[in-house]
Every structure is written in C-alpha cells, then in structure tokens.
Amino acid sequence: MNLTIIGSGYVGLTTGTCFAEMGHHVICVDNNTEKIRTLQSGAIPIYEPKLEELVKKNVAVGRLEFSPSIAASIAESEVIFIAVPTPPNTDGSVDLTYIEKVAREIAQALQPEMGYKVIVDKSTVPVKTGEKVSQTIKHYAGPNVQFDIVSNPEFLREGCAVDDLLHPDRIVIGANSEQAMNVIKRVYQPIHAPILETDVNSAELIKHAANSFLALKISYINAVAKVCEKTGADVELVAEGIGMDKRISRHFLNAGLGYGGSCFPKDVKAFINISRTLGIPFTLLEEVEHINDTQHIHFLDRIRDRLWVLKDKKIAVWGLAFKQNTDDVRESIALKLCEKLCGEGAIVTATDPKAMHTAAPILNPMGVKLVEDMYECARDAEVLVIATEWSEYANADLQKLAGVMRNRIIFDGRNILSPANLRAVGFEYHSVGRPSVE
Ligand code: NAD
C-alpha cells in the first residue's frame, strides 16, 4: 500500500519505517526541512535502537522516502497518517494547533480525482478530535472529496519503539465506517497482534485512559515507597508481592523518581482537563500528578538531609534521558533534579550515554558540566545521583567508582543497584523505598 506519514519525529519516523519494513511504500513528511535534509542524506535525527539499520535498509530498496511537502506526497497515498505534536497548553489542555494546521494542509491538497482517502490520527488527542478534523477537512476541501477519519493511537515506548511497533500487545483502530476499518486492517495485515475495532471516540479515549492508568501505577508504588522508607520495609519486595497477583501484574510497579517524558505528564494533564471540561473532575488523576510532581523533591530533601548544605558541594548525576535507551530529555526528571541542585549552589557534573546533545542546550546555561565518561563525571564528587536506569549504570564497576569519588555516597533514584554489592565495597547507599546501607 502507498502510505504518507505527516510528522517524522519519534512516532512518525519509527512508525513509517516499520510500515516500510512490513512491505508498504511510505513517504515520511516533515515541515522541519533540516530534519528532512538529514534523513535524505542518510542520517537519523534521533537515537532509537534498531531504527537506523531499518531506515537504511528500506530506503535502499525504495520503500521509504522523505519529503518536506504534504501536497507532493499524498496524491498517490491510500492512507495518510498524522503524527505531529500535541503538547500541553499552560492550563493542561491539549494544543491542537499542529493537528488543525495539518488537517487544513491535507484538505487544500486533496482533489476529488485522487479518490477515496483514509486519514488516520496517530497523535494522542482528546476524545472528539476526529470529529473536528473531519469538519475541518470538509470545510477546506469541499464536498466532492471522499475521505474517512480513523483514530489509531500509538502505544510504542521510546527505547524499544521498533519492537513495540512490529510486535505490539494490541492494535486499536477506531473507525466509523467499515470501508475505512478494512483499509487500516490491511495496513496492519502483516503484523500478528490482536486488533480492537472501535468507534473513533472510543479509540481516542483509550489512549488517554491507558497512559493515565500506567502513570497511576507509578504514582501508586511511589506512594507505597514513602511508607516503606518510614517503616524499614523494602518496596521491591512489596512490589513483587503485589505484582504476583495476575489482576495487578508486576509491570510498572517500579519505585523511583517518577515518570517524565513527552507523554505521561502531558497525557495525565490532558485527561484531567478533558474530564474537568466535561463537568466530571477526575480527582484521582490530580493526586497521581501531585505524587509525581513531589517525588523528586522528596528525593532532593533526602540528599540535602544527608549533606546538610548543598552549596559548593560537587554532585555527579548519572543519566539525563527521561528513561533508558533514548536521547529524549523532554520532561526528564533528571533535568529537573539538575536544575534544583544548581539552584541551591551545588557544583553539578552530569553524563548520559546518548542524551548529552539533547540535554546540553538546557544544562549548559545552568552551569552543569557535561562529562562523557561516567567515572570521570563522578571524580571527586561528594554524592553520586543516579537519575536514569541505563544498564551501563546498573553494571557499573563499583571498585573503580569508589576509587574516583570523594565520598562513597550514592543516591539511586531508580533502584538499579544492589544494596548488598554496595555494602561489600563500602558505599553508603540510599535508594527509593528500600532500607539504606550506611
Ligand atoms: P515529535 O516532536 O518527536 O515529532 C513530531 C514531528 O512533527 C516533528 O518532527 C515536527 O517537525 C513535525 N511537524 C510539526 N508540525 C508539522 C506540520 N505542520 N507538517 C509536517 N510535520 C510537522 O513528537 P512525537 O514524540 O513523535 O509525538 C507525536 C505524537 O505522538 C504526539 O501526539 C504524542 O503524544 C504521540 N505519541 C508519542 C509517543 C512517544 O513515545 N514519543 C508515543 C505514543 C504517542
């Protein structure tokens, strides 16, 4: 099938590449001409495992192309996917200006002689956005253009997006016409995964409800972690005990610094806002957000309790990406921690295996020193803070680390190190919801 993807970011580029890998012919469009030039030159603008080799392979066989122009791309495409940003407004509502602009541009490029098109929203949008997109296209394209709107929310996780796209838990297709449903089912035909067929409104709602529920699990275990800290219980054992119940499951019960990234914070905010607008305040989610917003502040309080004063203390931070295996630092808790540490006058050095280039524009103005090597980053530090769960840090050479630090003190915000191993090397070790090693 001929497909166009509008928006070639984390979602659009990986989705388009995986569609090409499935055998479709795909044009990935972006209005960032620099990004398109980079892609056309054979480079990949983001770090995502397995993506580069798949892009190269599919470009080489002619199944994947890049273009700066919506108009030039959609004429031959049976399906047009929208994967542009849907960031939060200051009141928590979703900024839909990117979606509206793309809807207008598609409408202006559509001609009746191009035949029937399916326009699919892959961006995360509030329920009933499909109706608005449909109205907008009808308004600008005129009555003779044939199209349907479909909601096909994306559930990929950055860091394992390619595997998630090729082997998803489920595919949700929200369509109000059988013809459109059948077209999108053909797109996904090469993938072996359960398909949930819904109406457009339900599909849109599924995405916000799913992300909010995952965020709720994280905040829940973080609240439990605080109880553990006060009582000497171990949150890892508690999570295991809870998670062995199949109705709950162990997934997403990892205590830590809380959730960040470009999705959970904004999607929880959006769902709170959508519910409030509908006159049914979702106060449970307000608490989920509050727990998350205060989680790293509580962690910082514990660091300050230990060091007394942070001013002029050298603190090393391992991890800047919002999670492992990505260079994405949007809403990263690690950056919030760096900002607060700098704000109190600490001398902060930081490192990350992949996210130094994305974090630098934010951290350089704060005075954070970025150091490539993780051990050099920790040299002479009074405290090492682990802020992202990279496997490099979980497998750190503790003897080597002990040799470079000024004090052997670690605050592990992601619970990736073993207290027993740290005790053996003589470290003082504090983590989240687990007894400290002192
Ligand atoms: P992104 O910022 O990485 O990419 C969006 C791309 O759209 C950018 O390259 C931007 O230049 C381009 N763009 C903006 N306006 C455009 C226009 N008018 N024409 C052409 N291109 C345009 O964002 P993302 O992380 O890929 O997220 C996209 C959507 O997918 C959001 O709604 C997000 O909530 C959702 N989503 C994201 C993830 C994730 O893990 N990142 C997962 C599931 C869903």
Residues whose N, C-alpha, C, O or C-beta is under 5 A from the ligand:
A	BS01	NAD	I6 G7 S8 G9 Y10 V11 G12 V29 D30 N31 N32 A83 V84 P85 T86 Y98 K101 V102 K122 S123 T124 E154 F155 L156 R157 E158 S262
